[in-house]
Amino acid sequence: MALKIKFGKGKPKSGGESQSQDSTSVSSDISIKKPRLISSLKKTESGSDKSDITSQLTPEPVKAGIKKFPGVKRVKPSEDVGMQDANLSGSLNPEKGEEKSKKIGFFRKFWSIAPQKRREVYNPDLHGSVVDLTYIPPPGVEEIEVYPVNPPFAYIRITYNYPNHEYLYEVVEPLYTDSEKKLLDELKKGIFERVNVNTRQISREIAAELLEEMMNEVFADYAIHLDPRTYAKIHYQLHKDFLGNGMVDAIMHDPLIEDISCDGIERYLFVYHSKYESMETNLKYLDPGDLDSFVTKLAQRAGKHISVAEPMLDATMSDGSRIQMTLGTEVTAHGSTFTIRKFKEVPITPTDLVEWGTFSPLSIAFLWLAVENGKSCIFAGGTASGKTTSLNAISLFIPPLAKIVTLEDTRELKLPHANWIPSVTRESFDIAGKGEIDMYELLKAALRQRPEYLIVGEVRGKEALTLFQAMSTGHVTYSTMHADSVASAVHRLENPPISVPRNMLSALDLICVQVQARVGGQRIRRNKQIIEILDIDPRTNELITNEVFRWRQATDEITYSGKSYILEEIMEAHGWDEERISRDLMQRQEVLEWMRQHDIRDYREVSNIVVSYFRDSEGLMEQIRSGANELI
């Protein structure tokens, strides 16, 4: 039998009970502790006894043990406050009109004298699972695997539909009864009314503590007691809505997901899985308001603005993921959309590129030697071909004390170097363009900082001319661009809006062409070519190039052409002979193979080994060849 919790404004009845116009039905696993009322009898003017309850209770009870959070202003539930950041507001808005003036309820007046019990910590083995993982597949469907992404609350089930020949990505989370959903709605309102905080000014840990405290305050106000399992379910959902990513929170926890796409209202979300590729999910937005609110919240979290007047936005999420959004039906017929390109918290390393076959050990060793000796390079390729990933990985080869300046539209690069200045562009404050800092402005400022290595996230406009001027004056430069071959890269560089004169292209040393292809039915990323830019033919005005490495799709092998002019330049600069530079190249390849065999993938560990080779190559090789499993 369901119990009734009274919410809203009510008057005390005899016996200390209260009544209200609004009520929420809560299932029997939610118990209400009826507090004992301590009152005194007062004589009225007529001489009759009257129980004056409210006179014995303070209007704002002081709660023992309440933490003080810097930057957090506590407010009365009846105050009209607004959230300054969507991190805590989500899609919630305080009720207007009559709802705004409602009090929290009569229970609030005496919650502090209600008996308080220490909350029992949820234990899945003791209290039971909050997620039902039992599955009976329909005809023609097979369960492939189930794996946790945020245990014990979120799991992923991969199924295969044989008639359609498609994989399905299913998010498995706690299910809520109608009474639990009503309780969640009331809790959201109560939490929203209790705190006025900009969560961008406090850490995520403090925000999580604050959320739980607000949740417990609401429970105390209504003297609600939940069993540990129900409390864990409620807390998980509130954390998702206020501090997490709502419906896509579980997907954001999945390290195997690369992209998340929402195409509009009543359309299932799609994900790109590193193992199963593109898949439909079991999630979709049914209410346009919920989707619009989520898109607006993502924009606010990124410190940007999206509206009907400006319905498109590119931004960076708090974890570094890139997101493109549209709002409403102004530019997308099916409603608001978003595409999230997830950011890997742990940067990709050269060891990963070798393990995945993107580069061969020899081609990575060649780039290692080229980067260390200050050769400029551009990574060209199509969308999702691994340009930025490869750029970030080879940046680990930059000498440890070199001054590095990076310029990006959205933060993606992550380097272990101490002498590193990361910079990003900024949009204008108004439609007139006031306060805008574009890539060109950043590049001009960076050149005044005397960088030894300059890394530009992507060249696409007038900044490219300044970039090539920097190359011509001795700055080592790395960047990416969209082009599927050397010819198309040169064509883009020479024509508007980039417009780099051909005679300046010879300042570039290398072009690495990245490609996304299929081998054996699987999608792979490969370094298609490493091309040296040598000079310009004075008679034909054509670029003179040399192909050093090429990927053979038929055999999935990367082969060396046997000739490199860059190696000859390095050999001449160091006074080495062919035997010496060949030995150095083979040693670097041996180091890369050793790291792969010992599964050294963390970018800090890889960087330490690269630095060790830079400072004492012979000592490092002696340790590796001695069969050591760990380096001193």
C-alpha positions in Angstrom: 0.0 0.0 0.0 1.4 3.4 -1.0 2.1 6.0 1.6 1.5 9.7 1.1 4.1 12.4 1.6 2.7 15.9 1.9 4.5 18.6 0.1 3.7 22.3 -0.1 2.0 24.6 2.2 -0.2 23.2 4.9 -1.8 24.0 8.2 -1.3 22.0 11.4 -4.2 19.8 12.4 -4.8 18.5 15.9 -2.2 15.9 16.9 0.6 17.6 15.0 -0.4 16.3 11.5 -0.5 18.5 8.5 -2.4 18.6 5.3 -1.5 19.9 1.9 -3.0 20.6 -1.5 -0.2 18.7 -3.2 0.9 15.2 -2.4 3.4 12.7 -3.8 2.8 8.9 -3.6 5.8 7.0 -2.4 6.2 3.2 -2.4 6.4 1.2 0.7 10.2 1.0 0.7 10.2 4.7 1.5 9.2 5.2 5.2 8.3 8.5 6.9 9.4 9.0 10.4 6.8 11.1 12.2 8.7 13.5 14.5 7.6 14.1 18.1 6.3 17.6 18.6 7.5 19.4 21.7 5.1 22.1 22.6 4.1 24.2 25.6 0.7 25.2 26.8 -0.1 28.8 26.9 -3.0 30.6 28.3 -5.1 32.6 25.9 -6.8 35.9 26.8 -10.0 33.9 27.3 -8.2 31.6 29.7 -8.4 28.5 27.5 -5.4 26.3 26.9 -3.8 26.4 23.5 -1.0 24.4 22.0 1.3 26.9 20.3 3.6 24.7 18.3 5.1 27.3 16.0 6.3 29.5 18.8 8.6 26.8 20.1 10.3 26.3 16.7 12.9 28.5 15.0 12.0 29.5 11.5 15.5 28.6 10.2 16.7 25.5 12.2 20.5 25.2 12.4 21.6 21.8 11.2 24.5 20.3 13.0 27.5 19.1 11.0 26.7 21.2 7.9 29.8 21.8 5.9 30.8 25.2 4.6 31.5 25.3 0.9 33.5 28.3 -0.5 31.6 30.2 -3.1 28.2 28.7 -2.1 25.4 30.8 -0.8 22.7 29.0 1.1 19.2 30.4 0.6 15.8 29.8 2.1 13.7 27.5 0.1 11.1 30.2 -0.4 13.6 32.6 -1.9 13.5 33.2 -5.6 16.9 32.1 -6.8 18.3 31.1 -10.1 21.1 28.8 -11.0 24.1 30.6 -12.4 25.4 27.5 -14.2 23.7 24.7 -15.9 25.8 22.2 -14.0 23.3 22.1 -11.2 20.3 23.3 -13.0 20.0 20.9 -15.9 16.6 21.0 -17.4 15.1 22.2 -14.1 13.5 25.5 -13.6 11.7 26.8 -10.6 7.9 26.8 -10.9 6.4 30.2 -11.7 3.4 32.0 -10.3 1.6 30.2 -7.5 4.2 27.4 -7.2 7.0 30.0 -6.5 5.3 31.2 -3.4 4.7 27.8 -1.9 6.5 26.8 1.3 8.5 23.6 1.6 5.8 22.3 4.0 4.9 21.9 7.6 7.4 19.0 8.2 10.2 21.5 7.6 9.4 23.4 10.8 10.4 20.6 13.1 12.8 18.4 11.1 15.7 19.2 13.5 14.0 17.4 16.3 13.3 14.3 14.3 15.5 11.3 15.2 18.5 11.1 12.9 20.0 7.7 12.0 23.4 7.2 10.5 22.9 6.2 6.8 23.8 2.7 5.9 26.2 2.5 2.9 24.8 0.7 -0.1 26.4 -2.7 -0.7 25.2 -4.6 -3.8 26.0 -7.9 -2.3 24.1 -7.1 0.9 21.2 -5.0 -0.4 20.8 -6.4 -3.9 21.7 -5.0 -7.3 20.1 -1.8 -8.6 20.4 -3.0 -12.2 18.7 -6.0 -13.6 21.1 -7.7 -16.1 18.8 -10.6 -16.9 18.1 -10.7 -20.7 15.9 -12.9 -22.8 16.8 -12.1 -26.4 14.0 -12.0 -29.0 14.1 -14.3 -32.0 17.1 -13.6 -34.3 19.0 -11.5 -31.7 22.1 -12.7 -29.8 23.7 -11.1 -26.7 27.3 -10.5 -27.6 28.7 -9.1 -24.4 27.9 -7.1 -21.3 30.4 -4.8 -19.6 30.3 -2.2 -16.9 31.0 1.5 -17.5 29.9 3.0 -14.2 29.3 0.0 -11.8 27.1 -0.8 -10.0 24.8 1.6 -11.8 25.5 1.5 -15.5 26.3 -1.3 -17.9 26.5 -1.7 -21.6 24.9 -4.7 -23.5 25.9 -5.3 -27.1 23.5 -7.4 -29.1 23.5 -8.6 -32.7 20.4 -8.7 -34.9 20.9 -11.4 -37.5 18.0 -10.5 -39.8 19.2 -6.9 -40.0 22.9 -7.7 -39.7 23.3 -4.9 -37.2 24.8 -4.4 -33.7 22.8 -2.6 -31.0 24.3 -0.6 -28.2 22.0 -0.9 -25.1 22.5 1.2 -21.9 21.4 -0.7 -18.9 20.6 1.5 -15.8 18.3 1.4 -12.8 14.6 1.4 -13.5 12.4 3.6 -11.4 8.8 3.1 -10.1 6.2 5.9 -10.6 6.5 6.8 -6.9 10.3 7.0 -7.2 10.0 9.3 -10.2 7.6 11.6 -8.3 10.1 11.6 -5.4 12.9 12.5 -7.8 10.9 15.4 -9.2 10.3 16.8 -5.7 13.9 16.4 -4.7 15.0 18.3 -7.8 12.7 21.2 -6.9 13.9 21.1 -3.3 17.6 21.1 -4.2 17.2 23.8 -6.8 15.6 26.1 -4.3 18.3 25.5 -1.6 21.5 26.6 -3.4 22.7 29.5 -5.4 26.0 28.5 -6.8 28.1 28.8 -9.9 29.6 25.3 -10.2 32.3 26.5 -12.6 33.8 28.3 -9.6 34.1 25.2 -7.4 35.7 21.8 -7.9 33.7 18.8 -9.1 34.3 17.0 -5.8 32.9 19.9 -3.8 29.9 20.1 -6.1 29.3 16.4 -5.6 29.5 16.8 -1.8 27.2 19.8 -2.0 24.6 17.9 -4.1 24.5 15.0 -1.6 24.2 17.4 1.3 21.3 19.2 -0.3 19.7 15.9 -1.0 20.0 14.8 2.6 18.6 18.2 3.8 15.5 17.6 1.8 15.1 14.1 3.2 15.5 15.6 6.7 13.0 18.3 6.0 10.3 15.7 5.2 11.7 13.1 7.7 12.0 10.7 4.8 14.0 7.5 5.3 15.1 5.4 2.3 16.6 1.9 2.4 20.2 1.9 1.1 19.3 0.4 -2.3 16.6 3.0 -3.0 18.8 5.8 -1.7 21.7 4.7 -4.1 19.3 4.7 -7.1 17.9 8.2 -6.2 21.4 9.6 -5.6 22.7 8.2 -8.9 19.9 9.8 -10.9 20.3 13.2 -9.2 24.1 13.1 -9.8 23.5 12.4 -13.5 21.0 15.2 -13.9 22.8 17.9 -11.9 26.5 17.1 -12.3 26.6 14.5 -15.0 25.6 14.4 -18.7 22.0 13.3 -18.3 20.8 10.7 -20.7 24.3 10.2 -22.3 26.1 10.0 -19.0 26.7 6.2 -19.2 27.9 6.5 -22.7 30.4 9.2 -21.7 31.8 6.7 -19.2 32.4 4.1 -21.9 36.1 4.3 -22.9 35.4 2.4 -26.1 33.1 5.1 -27.5 34.6 7.7 -29.9 31.5 9.6 -31.1 28.0 10.2 -29.8 25.3 11.6 -32.2 21.8 12.9 -31.5 19.9 13.6 -34.7 16.8 15.1 -33.2 13.6 14.4 -31.3 12.3 10.8 -31.3 15.4 9.5 -33.0 17.6 7.0 -31.4 21.1 8.2 -30.5 24.0 6.7 -32.4 27.5 5.9 -31.2 30.8 4.9 -32.8 32.4 2.0 -31.0 36.1 1.3 -31.4 35.2 -2.4 -31.7 31.8 -2.6 -33.3 31.9 0.7 -35.2 28.6 2.6 -35.8 25.7 1.4 -33.7 22.2 2.5 -32.8 21.4 2.8 -29.1 18.3 2.3 -27.0 18.2 6.0 -26.0 16.2 8.8 -27.5 14.8 12.2 -26.5 11.0 12.3 -26.6 10.4 15.8 -25.3 11.8 18.8 -27.4 12.1 20.8 -24.2 14.4 18.2 -22.6 16.7 18.1 -25.6 16.8 21.9 -25.9 17.6 22.2 -22.2 20.4 19.7 -22.5 22.0 21.4 -25.4 21.7 24.8 -23.6 23.3 23.2 -20.5 26.2 21.9 -22.5 26.8 25.3 -24.0 26.7 27.0 -20.6 29.1 24.5 -19.1 31.5 25.3 -21.9 31.2 29.0 -21.1 29.5 29.8 -24.4 26.0 30.8 -25.6 23.6 29.2 -27.9 20.2 30.7 -28.8 17.6 31.0 -31.6 19.5 34.0 -32.9 22.8 31.9 -33.0 21.6 28.3 -33.1 24.9 26.7 -34.0 27.9 26.2 -31.7 31.2 24.4 -31.5 32.6 24.0 -28.0 34.8 21.9 -25.7 33.3 20.0 -22.8 34.8 19.9 -19.3 36.6 16.6 -20.1 38.1 17.9 -23.3 35.6 16.3 -25.7 34.6 18.4 -28.7 30.9 19.0 -29.3 29.0 20.6 -32.1 25.4 21.6 -31.3 22.3 23.1 -33.0 19.3 24.5 -31.1 15.7 24.0 -32.1 14.4 23.7 -35.6 16.0 26.8 -37.0 18.7 24.9 -38.9 17.9 21.3 -38.2 14.4 20.1 -39.1 14.2 17.3 -36.5 15.0 19.6 -33.6 18.1 20.2 -31.5 21.1 18.0 -32.3 24.6 17.4 -30.9 27.6 15.4 -31.8 30.3 14.7 -29.2 33.7 13.6 -30.2 35.1 12.1 -27.0 38.4 13.1 -25.7 40.7 10.4 -24.3 41.9 11.4 -20.9 45.1 9.5 -21.3 46.8 10.8 -24.5 47.8 8.4 -27.3 51.5 7.6 -27.4 53.9 6.3 -30.1 53.6 2.9 -28.4 49.9 2.9 -29.1 50.4 3.9 -32.8 52.8 1.0 -33.2 50.5 -1.5 -31.4 47.6 -0.5 -33.6 49.6 -0.7 -36.8 49.0 3.0 -37.6 52.8 3.4 -38.0 55.5 0.8 -38.3 58.2 0.9 -35.6 60.7 2.1 -38.3 58.5 4.9 -39.5 57.9 6.1 -35.9 61.6 5.9 -35.2 62.2 8.0 -38.4 59.7 10.7 -37.1 61.4 10.5 -33.6 64.7 11.4 -35.2 63.2 14.1 -37.4 61.3 15.8 -34.5 64.3 15.7 -32.2 66.3 17.4 -35.0 63.8 20.2 -35.6 62.1 19.1 -38.9 58.7 20.7 -39.5 55.7 18.5 -40.4 52.1 18.7 -41.4 49.7 15.8 -40.8 47.1 15.7 -43.6 44.1 13.5 -43.9 40.3 13.2 -43.9 37.9 13.5 -41.0 38.6 11.0 -38.1 41.8 9.7 -39.9 43.9 10.3 -36.7 45.7 13.5 -37.6 45.5 15.2 -34.2 46.1 11.8 -32.5 49.3 11.3 -34.4 50.4 14.9 -33.9 50.0 14.6 -30.1 51.9 11.3 -30.1 54.9 12.5 -31.9 55.0 15.7 -29.8 56.4 13.4 -27.1 59.6 13.3 -29.1 60.3 17.1 -28.6 63.4 17.6 -26.5 62.5 17.9 -22.8 63.5 21.5 -22.2 62.5 23.0 -25.5 60.0 25.9 -25.3 56.7 24.8 -26.9 53.7 27.0 -27.7 50.5 25.3 -28.9 47.6 27.0 -30.6 44.1 25.4 -30.8 40.5 26.2 -31.4 39.5 23.5 -28.8 42.0 22.0 -26.3 43.1 18.6 -27.5 46.8 18.5 -27.1 48.3 17.3 -23.9 52.1 17.3 -23.4 54.3 16.3 -20.4 56.8 19.1 -21.1 57.4 21.7 -18.4 58.2 24.6 -20.8 54.9 24.5 -22.6 52.4 27.3 -23.2 49.0 26.0 -24.3 46.7 28.7 -25.9 43.2 28.6 -27.4 41.1 31.0 -29.5 38.3 33.0 -28.0 35.0 34.0 -29.6 33.8 37.6 -29.5 31.6 39.1 -26.8 29.1 40.6 -29.2 27.9 40.5 -32.8 30.4 43.3 -33.7 33.3 40.9 -33.1 34.6 42.8 -30.0 37.1 40.7 -28.0 37.6 38.0 -30.5 41.0 36.3 -30.5 41.4 34.1 -33.6 44.2 31.7 -34.6 46.0 34.5 -36.5 46.1 36.7 -33.4 47.3 33.8 -31.3 50.0 33.0 -33.8 51.3 36.6 -33.9 51.5 36.6 -30.1 53.2 33.2 -30.0 56.0 34.3 -32.3 56.9 37.1 -29.9 57.3 34.4 -27.2 60.4 32.9 -29.0 59.1 29.3 -29.2 61.4 26.6 -30.4 58.5 24.4 -31.3 55.2 25.8 -32.5 52.2 23.5 -32.7 49.0 24.7 -34.5 45.9 22.5 -34.1 44.7 23.0 -37.7 45.5 25.5 -40.5 42.6 26.6 -42.4 42.9 30.4 -43.0 45.2 33.4 -43.1 47.2 32.1 -40.2 48.9 29.6 -42.5 50.9 32.3 -44.3 52.3 33.5 -40.9 52.9 29.9 -40.0 55.1 29.3 -43.1 56.8 32.6 -42.5 57.7 31.2 -39.1 59.1 28.1 -40.7 61.2 30.2 -43.0 62.7 32.0 -40.1 63.7 28.8 -38.3 60.7 27.9 -36.1 60.0 24.2 -36.0 56.3 23.9 -36.7 53.7 21.1 -36.5 50.1 21.2 -37.6 47.2 19.4 -39.2 45.0 20.0 -42.2 42.2 18.3 -44.2 43.6 16.8 -47.4 43.8 13.2 -48.6 47.1 13.4 -50.5 50.2 15.6 -50.9 48.7 17.1 -54.2 45.5 18.1 -52.5 47.4 19.5 -49.5 49.5 21.7 -51.8 46.4 22.7 -53.7 44.6 23.8 -50.4 47.7 25.6 -49.2 48.1 27.6 -52.4 44.5 28.7 -52.9 42.2 30.9 -50.9 41.5 31.2 -48.1 45.0 30.0 -47.1 46.9 31.4 -50.1 50.5 30.4 -49.3 52.9 31.2 -52.1 54.5 28.1 -53.6 58.1 29.4 -53.0 57.3 29.3 -49.2 56.2 25.7 -49.3 59.8 24.5 -49.4 60.2 25.6 -45.8 58.1 22.6 -44.9 60.1 19.4 -44.4 57.5 16.6 -44.1 53.9 15.8 -44.9 52.4 12.7 -43.3 49.2 11.6 -45.0 46.7 9.8 -42.7 43.9 7.6 -44.0 40.9 5.7 -42.7 40.4 2.5 -44.5 39.0 -1.0 -44.3 41.1 -4.2 -44.1 39.5 -7.6 -43.5 36.1 -6.0 -42.9 37.4 -3.8 -40.1 37.9 0.0 -40.0 41.6 0.9 -39.4 43.7 4.1 -39.4 47.0 4.1 -41.2 49.8 6.4 -42.1 49.5 6.2 -45.9 52.6 8.2 -46.8 55.5 10.1 -45.3 56.7 12.6 -47.9 59.7 14.8 -47.8 59.4 18.3 -49.4 62.8 18.9 -50.9 62.7 22.0 -53.1 61.0 23.7 -56.1 62.1 22.9 -59.6 63.2 26.3 -61.0 62.2 25.3 -64.6 58.7 23.9 -63.9 58.0 25.5 -60.6 56.9 22.1 -59.3 57.6 20.8 -55.8 60.3 18.2 -55.6 59.3 15.5 -53.2 60.6 12.1 -52.0 58.4 9.3 -50.6 60.1 7.8 -47.6 57.3 5.4 -46.3 54.2 4.0 -48.0 51.4 1.9 -46.7 50.4 -1.1 -48.9 46.7 -1.8 -48.4 46.8 -5.3 -50.0 49.2 -6.6 -47.4 48.6 -4.0 -44.7 52.3 -3.2 -44.5 54.3 0.0 -44.3 57.4 -0.2 -46.4 60.6 2.0 -46.5 61.7 3.3 -49.8 65.3 3.1 -48.8 66.1 6.8 -49.4 65.7 9.8 -47.1 67.2 13.2 -47.7 66.3 14.3 -44.2 68.4 11.5 -42.7 71.3 12.7 -44.9 70.8 16.2 -43.5 70.8 14.9 -39.9 73.8 12.8 -40.7 75.7 15.8 -42.1 74.7 18.1 -39.2 76.0 15.6 -36.6 79.0 14.5 -38.5 77.8 10.9 -38.6 78.5 8.3 -41.3 75.8 6.1 -42.7 76.6 3.3 -40.2 76.2 5.7 -37.3 72.8 7.0 -38.4 71.5 3.6 -39.3 72.5 2.3 -35.8 70.7 5.2 -34.2 67.6 4.6 -36.2 67.6 0.9 -35.3 68.2 1.7 -31.6 65.1 3.9 -31.6 63.1 1.2 -33.3 64.4 -1.2 -30.6 63.2 1.1 -27.8 59.8 1.4 -29.4 59.5 -2.4 -29.7 60.6 -2.9 -26.1 57.9 -0.4 -24.8 55.3 -2.2 -26.9 56.3 -5.6 -25.6 56.2 -4.4 -22.0 52.9 -2.6 -22.5 54.3 0.9 -21.6 51.4 3.0 -22.9 51.2 5.9 -20.3 52.4 9.1 -21.9 54.4 10.1 -18.8 56.3 6.8 -18.8 56.9 6.9 -22.6 58.1 10.5 -22.2 60.5 9.5 -19.5 62.0 6.8 -21.7 62.3 9.2 -24.6 64.1 11.7 -22.4 66.4 9.0 -21.1 67.4 8.1 -24.7 67.9 11.8 -25.4 70.3 12.2 -22.5 72.0 8.8 -22.3 71.2 6.6 -25.3 74.0 4.1 -24.6 72.9 3.6 -21.0 69.3 3.1 -21.9 70.2 0.6 -24.6 72.4 -1.3 -22.2 69.5 -1.7 -19.8 67.1 -2.8 -22.5 69.5 -5.3 -24.0 70.2 -6.8 -20.6 66.7 -8.1 -20.5 65.5 -5.6 -17.8 61.7 -5.5 -17.3 61.9 -2.1 -15.7 64.3 0.8 -16.3 66.2 2.6 -13.7 
